[in-house]
Amino acid sequence: MKEDPNELLSTAQVGERLGVTRQRVLELIEGKRLPAQKVGRAYVVRLGDVAALTLNKVGRPATKKAGGKK
């Protein structure tokens, strides 16, 4: 069955799909990186917007080891 890109997801469902916490989803919404609509006190996010989101890896970037090939 094909997923509908207009399906609305809760912030908890978005967090599950992205592998992040609900709080991180709220930060993405507040930072305007993830479009959302407020319904009552909660936010809902379109599935298509979740699929289009790319998250950066967290932490320090890997360093190149000395003596590598040039």
KAPETA-V900629 format. One record per residue. PSI is psi in whole degrees, 0 to 359 (999 if undefined). OMEGA is omega as a letter, one per 40 degrees, with the letter a starting at -180 (* if undefined). Layout:
# KAPETA-V900629
PSI/OMEGA + PSI/OMEGA
This chain:
# KAPETA-V900629
134/a + 139/i + 143/i + 120/a + 345/i + 1/i + 138/a + 135/a + 149/i + 167/i + 327/i + 318/i + 321/i + 317/i + 318/i + 315/a + 323/a + 347/a + 33/i + 172/i + 163/i + 323/i + 320/i + 323/i + 316/i + 323/i + 320/i + 323/i + 312/a + 329/i + 6/i + 22/i + 341/a + 111/i + 140/i + 163/i + 143/i + 127/i + 106/a + 237/i + 354/a + 159/i + 147/i + 148/a + 137/i + 140/i + 321/i + 324/i + 326/i + 317/a + 329/a + 345/a + 135/i + 131/i + 142/i + 151/i + 147/i + 157/i + 184/a + 147/i + 151/i + 145/i + 150/i + 138/a + 144/i + 148/i + 14/i + 170/i + 146/i + 999/*
